[in-house]
Amino acid sequence: EMSKSLKDFVADAKSRIREISATDVAQALAANPSLLVVDVREPAEWAEGHLPTAILIPRGMVEAKADLDYPNREPKLADRHQAVIVHCASGARSAMAVDVLQQMGFTDVRSMAGGFAAWKDAGLSVAKD
């Protein structure tokens, strides 16, 4: 059996998930400012700029933070039926994170196509801490 590459994992995830464009995310946030946006990049990437309303949950912590039995879980991820947008830098990590969240019972979760790069390219608002 052939070993898998990152590209394979991402393509596999993308075959099972839905994506949303950066401009559509901006419109969704304008309509619903409390829409949950999860940034799965690393803290150093977040520090360089992030979506104004996003919360940071690095990719390696997604399964734990979304687990209802994990003591240090993220309370904002308790509701499996809320709309959730996940993004990373390019759309690869977020696709894999959305795939996992769907397996954990999330019913309305999407990956932002093109990631933070697409958000910046569209000239959308960036926050810095």
N, C-alpha and C positions, 0 to 999 in steps of 0.2 A: 504493500500500500504506500502511495506517495505521501511524503510528509507535507503538512499544510504550512502555508506562509500567512503573514498578516493579511495580504490581499485576499486569500482564500477565506479566512475567518470573516472578514468584512463583507465579502460578496455573499457568503452564506447567510450572515445576519440580515443583509439588505434584502434577501429574497423573502424574508419573513416579516419585515417591519414596514412602516409607512414613514415617508419623509415629508418635510414641510420646508418651503423656501424661507430664507431670512426675511424677505419683505412680507411674506404671509405671517411670520411670527410677530413682526412689528405691528401689523394690523390687528392681529389677535390680542396683543398686549394693550393696544390702544382701546380696544373694545372691552377688554377684561384685564385691568391692571393687576389683579390678584392671581392671574394665570401662573401656575408653577413652572418656572424655568430652572432646570438643573444643569449646571456646568460641570462636566466630568473631566476637565483638564487638571493639571497639577497646580499647587499653590503659586509657584513662580510664574506660571502662565497667567493665572487669575490676576496677580498683582500688576501685570502689564496692562490690564484693561479687561472689563467684563460687561455683560449685559446689565443694565441698571438694577433690575429686580431679581436677578438670578441668585441661586444659592450654590455653593461649591460643595460637590461630593466627588472627589477624585475617583476615576474609573475603578481603581482597586478596592474602593470602599462601598461600591454600589450595592452589592449583595447583602452586606452587613447592615448598612444604613436603611435598607428597605425591608429588612427582616423584622416582623412584628415581635419576635421573641428576643431580639438582640438588645441588651441593656442600654447601649449607647446609640440606639436607632435614631433616625431623623423623623420627628413627629409629623412633619409636612408630607411624608410619604405614606402615612397610614391609610389614607383613602385610596383604594385601588381603582375607583371609578372616576376620579377627577381627571381633567385634562392635564397632561404633563408634556412639556417640550424638553428634550435633552439635547445638549450640544457639546462639542469639543472644539478642537482647532480646525479640523478639516472635514469632519463627518464620519470618520472611521471608528474612533472609540465610542462615539455616541450611538452609532448603529449597533455595536455589540452590547452596549448598556441597555438600549431599548429592547433588544432581543431577550436579554436576561429579565428585565422588568416585566415583559409580557409573560414569560414563564412563571414569574412570581405573582401573576394575577392581575396586572395592570391592563385595563381594557381600552384606554384612550391615551396612548403614549406615542410620541413621534420624535424622530431625529431631525434636527435642523440640517438640511442639505448644505454642504460646503462649509459648515461650522462657523466659528468666529471670524475666519478669513472672509467668508461671504457676507457676514454681517457688516464688517468694516468696509468691504468693497462697495456695499450698497449705501455707504455714508450714514449708517444708523448710529444712534447714540451709544457712546461707550463711557462707562463709569470707571473711576480709579479710586482705590481706598486711600 
